[in-house]
């Protein structure tokens, strides 16, 4: 009887291993009302209005790069959001940091991957304050047919192990595998408003699904 009991248990465990696992929950990273889960210069640079996170201003030049970032780190995930960038003069640029960290000098900078956004950089993958270069970018002419300047655009970031993919309005702009094993694959998520331009960026409908 004991052998039959253990055999039945073994069969049960095997059957359980074939039960499909539910996908991880998708959560809202921004609640649309507060800075809960975020930190940064919320006195002078970042504000909340009508369910949007807004950085910078088109009325005056942003003096330097500034980032609003999460209070916890993320490794593997699918992140979706809407972004709108507007500007009147100077360098008009923004981006979404991920697998990044805050710097001490200067304290307003971040280091890590950036899903870039702005003229000449639409939908590219930049390495902010580390290698200081675009790692990969889409075709500069083709991407212009996918984006909506001065309007809302859907941006999606898929970070799975060392594999990174970016999508703009449903079109894949980046497919990159990190060859350097010394580059961290976990870190903060952050929204950037670039310095040097009279620019404003807004983000809304920010969701994230963590992956194993």
Buried (B, 14 or more C-beta within 10 A) or exposed (E): EEEEEEEEEEEEEEEEEEEEEEEBEEEEBBEEEEBEBBBBBEEEBBBBEEEBBBBBBBEEBBEEBBBBBBEEBBBBBBBBBBBBBBBBEBBBBBBBBBBBBBBEEEEBBBBBBBBBBBEEBBBBBBBBBBEEEBBBBBEEEEBEEBBEEEEBBBBBBBBBEEEBBBBBBEBBBBEBEBEEEEBBBBBBBBBBBBBBBBBBBBBBBBBBBBBE
